[in-house]
Amino acid sequence: MFDKLSLLAADKRAWGLLFGSALCFEVAALYFQHVMDLQPCIMCIYQRTAVFGIMCAAIPALIFNNLITRLIGFLGWGISAIWGLLIAIEHVDIQTAVNPFFATCEFVPNFPTWAPLHEWLPNIFGATGDCGTIDWSFFDLSMPQWMIVIFSIYTAVFGVILLSRVLLQRTV
């Protein structure tokens, strides 16, 4: 079993699946925002950025699948999935706070000065919503609770595939 999982990293289709799944989540987020008029808060934008990170991490290994591009892919995938999970957990904490006045979030995204995504692409990275508001739920889970599920799956798959590569002593 670990052998088959380990071989996934060398398969462009697996990197394509990673890219495609993240792309689907980005399209869904834009649908929620622009069609359903659910305004994203700052935490939503950070989670959206993490999903973009996963999507972009898959591109090098999807195009040129070699040791260096897989290392870049694994690094970007792992950082983005874990960071997104932590942000989603923090977002749920804000939404479920006993005293919402003490659970606040920023108004303007804190992107690096060299990459102000909210200024370059305001329709994608502009935050106009409130972090504490729950405007949507599905099976009694709010959007950030679903993002915990999604980022947990991305993180678990990352961990299992990386662990299988290490256990079988294959280069990433």
C-alpha positions in Angstrom: 0.0 0.0 0.0 2.8 2.5 0.9 4.5 1.6 -2.3 1.5 2.7 -4.4 1.1 5.9 -2.3 4.8 6.6 -2.7 4.6 6.3 -6.4 1.8 9.0 -6.6 4.4 11.8 -6.2 6.0 10.7 -9.4 2.7 10.7 -11.3 1.7 13.9 -13.1 -1.9 12.9 -12.8 -1.7 13.1 -9.0 -0.3 16.6 -9.1 -3.0 17.4 -11.7 -5.7 16.1 -9.2 -4.2 18.3 -6.5 -4.3 21.3 -8.8 -7.8 20.5 -10.1 -9.2 20.1 -6.6 -7.8 23.4 -5.4 -9.1 25.1 -8.6 -12.6 23.7 -7.9 -12.5 25.2 -4.4 -11.4 28.5 -5.8 -14.2 28.5 -8.4 -16.6 27.6 -5.6 -15.4 30.4 -3.4 -15.8 32.9 -6.3 -19.3 31.5 -6.9 -20.2 32.0 -3.3 -18.9 35.5 -3.4 -20.1 36.8 -6.7 -23.2 34.8 -7.4 -24.6 34.0 -3.9 -23.4 37.4 -2.7 -21.7 36.0 0.4 -19.0 38.6 1.2 -15.7 37.1 2.3 -14.0 38.3 5.5 -10.3 38.7 6.1 -10.0 35.1 7.4 -11.9 33.8 4.3 -9.4 35.7 2.1 -6.4 34.1 4.0 -8.0 30.7 3.6 -8.5 31.4 -0.1 -4.9 32.4 -0.4 -3.9 29.1 1.2 -6.0 27.2 -1.4 -4.2 29.2 -4.1 -0.9 28.2 -2.5 -1.9 24.5 -2.8 -2.9 25.1 -6.4 0.3 26.9 -7.3 2.4 24.3 -5.4 1.1 21.6 -7.8 2.1 23.5 -11.0 5.9 22.9 -11.1 5.5 19.1 -10.5 2.6 19.0 -13.0 4.7 20.6 -15.7 8.1 19.1 -15.0 7.9 16.2 -12.6 11.4 15.8 -11.2 13.1 15.9 -7.8 13.3 19.7 -7.5 9.8 20.4 -8.7 8.4 17.7 -6.3 10.3 19.3 -3.5 8.8 22.7 -4.3 5.4 21.1 -4.7 5.6 19.2 -1.3 6.9 22.3 0.5 4.2 24.6 -0.9 1.5 22.0 -0.4 2.5 21.3 3.2 2.9 24.9 4.2 -0.4 26.0 2.5 -2.5 23.1 3.8 -1.3 23.5 7.4 -1.5 27.3 7.4 -5.0 27.1 5.9 -6.0 24.6 8.6 -4.7 26.9 11.4 -6.5 29.9 9.8 -9.8 28.0 9.5 -9.6 26.9 13.1 -9.0 30.5 14.2 -11.9 31.6 12.1 -14.2 29.0 13.8 -13.0 30.3 17.2 -13.9 33.8 16.2 -17.4 32.7 15.1 -18.1 30.6 18.2 -16.6 33.0 20.7 -18.6 33.4 23.9 -18.1 37.2 23.8 -17.9 38.3 20.2 -16.6 41.8 21.1 -13.2 40.2 22.1 -13.0 38.0 19.0 -12.2 40.3 16.2 -10.3 40.2 13.0 -8.6 42.8 10.8 -10.4 44.9 8.2 -7.6 45.0 5.6 -5.6 42.0 4.5 -2.0 41.8 5.9 -0.3 40.8 2.6 3.3 41.6 2.1 4.1 45.1 0.7 5.7 43.5 -2.3 2.5 41.5 -3.1 -0.7 43.5 -2.1 -3.1 41.0 -3.6 -6.1 42.8 -2.2 -5.1 45.8 -4.3 -4.1 44.0 -7.4 -7.1 41.7 -7.5 -9.8 43.2 -5.3 -12.6 41.0 -6.7 -10.7 37.9 -5.5 -8.7 39.0 -2.5 -10.7 42.0 -1.2 -12.3 41.4 2.2 -15.7 43.0 2.6 -17.4 40.7 5.1 -17.4 40.2 8.9 -15.5 37.3 10.4 -18.1 36.6 13.1 -21.1 36.3 10.7 -22.3 32.9 9.7 -24.2 33.5 6.4 -24.1 30.0 5.1 -24.1 26.4 6.4 -24.4 22.9 5.0 -25.1 19.9 7.2 -24.9 22.3 10.1 -21.3 23.2 9.4 -20.4 26.8 8.6 -18.0 27.7 5.8 -14.9 27.8 8.0 -15.9 24.5 9.6 -16.0 23.0 6.1 -12.6 24.6 5.4 -11.3 22.8 8.5 -12.5 19.5 6.9 -11.0 20.4 3.5 -7.6 21.6 4.9 -7.5 18.5 7.2 -7.9 16.3 4.2 -5.2 18.2 2.3 -2.9 18.0 5.3 -3.6 14.2 5.9 -3.0 13.3 2.3 0.2 15.4 2.3 1.4 13.6 5.5 0.6 10.1 4.2 2.2 10.6 0.9 5.3 12.2 2.3 5.6 9.6 5.0 5.3 6.8 2.4 8.1 8.5 0.5 10.3 8.7 3.6 9.5 5.1 4.8 10.4 3.7 1.4 13.5 5.9 1.3 12.6 7.5 -2.0 13.7 11.0 -2.7 10.7 13.3 -2.6 
